[in-house]
Amino acid sequence: MAAERGQAAVERPEVQNDVKRTIVALVAAWLVPGAGYVVLGHLRRGLIFGAIIWGCFGLGLAHEGRLALRDPQQPFLTGMQVVANLGIGPADLIARYKVYGELAYGLERPVMPNDTRAETFRQRARSGVSIYGTAYLWTAGLMNLLVLFDVWDIGRGRKAVA
């Protein structure tokens, strides 16, 4: 028993270190997709997933994908779309600023005729490829959220990685 207690006391700082490293990896993974794996020492995996996520995000913007805006008439569905876009991290903020000229996350009700945010949203929807762009944007965000779960599992030792 005493030996077990001594061993547990020795392991505790290591576990705290792993938690800090895991949290740093999670923050890094959200800020820069793929970076969480790099923090955990999985460079190849980080580069591969980073390239996939950034590629999807870039294709989404290139195909005039619609950056979701929360609509008060459909709060749950449009809220989930905004969460999917936010999964990519700060790149979503930059993209919103470039597309809408502001950090827009919702439609104002009632939509006024001179509402530039709603008009930009509508114009991007008129493009023949915008539906594909929107799918790429959501894929990038949702994939990065799944990567965050994977980084957590690897960081906590729940998943063995070869």
Residue pairs with C-beta under 8 A, 6 or more apart in sequence:
18 155
18 156
18 157
19 156
21 39
21 40
21 155
22 40
22 151
22 152
22 155
22 156
24 39
25 35
25 36
25 37
25 39
25 40
25 151
25 155
26 36
26 148
26 151
26 152
26 155
28 35
28 36
28 38
28 39
29 35
29 36
29 37
29 39
29 144
29 147
29 148
29 151
30 36
30 89
30 144
30 148
31 89
31 90
32 50
32 89
33 49
33 50
33 53
33 54
33 57
33 88
33 89
33 91
33 140
33 144
33 147
34 46
34 47
34 48
34 49
34 50
34 51
34 53
34 54
34 147
35 46
35 50
36 46
36 147
36 148
36 151
37 43
37 45
37 46
37 49
37 147
37 151
37 154
38 46
38 47
40 151
40 154
40 155
42 154
42 161
45 161
49 143
49 147
52 143
53 88
53 140
53 143
53 144
53 147
54 140
56 136
56 137
56 139
56 140
56 143
57 88
57 91
57 95
57 136
57 137
57 140
57 141
59 133
59 136
60 133
60 134
60 135
60 136
60 137
60 138
60 139
60 140
61 95
61 133
61 137
62 133
63 127
63 129
63 130
63 132
63 133
63 136
64 124
64 127
64 129
64 130
64 133
65 124
65 130
65 132
65 133
65 134
65 135
65 136
65 137
66 121
66 124
66 125
66 130
66 133
66 134
66 137
67 85
67 92
67 95
67 96
67 99
67 100
67 137
68 78
68 81
68 82
68 84
68 85
69 78
69 82
69 104
69 105
69 106
69 107
69 117
69 118
69 121
70 78
70 79
70 82
70 105
70 106
70 107
71 78
71 106
71 107
71 109
72 106
72 107
72 109
73 109
81 138
82 105
83 141
84 137
84 138
84 141
84 142
84 145
85 92
85 137
85 138
85 141
86 92
86 141
87 140
87 141
87 142
87 143
87 144
87 145
88 137
88 140
88 141
88 144
89 144
92 141
93 103
96 102
96 103
96 104
96 105
97 103
99 120
99 124
100 116
100 117
100 120
101 116
101 120
102 117
104 117
107 115
107 117
107 118
107 121
108 115
108 117
108 118
111 118
124 130
124 133
127 133
150 159
152 158
153 159
154 161
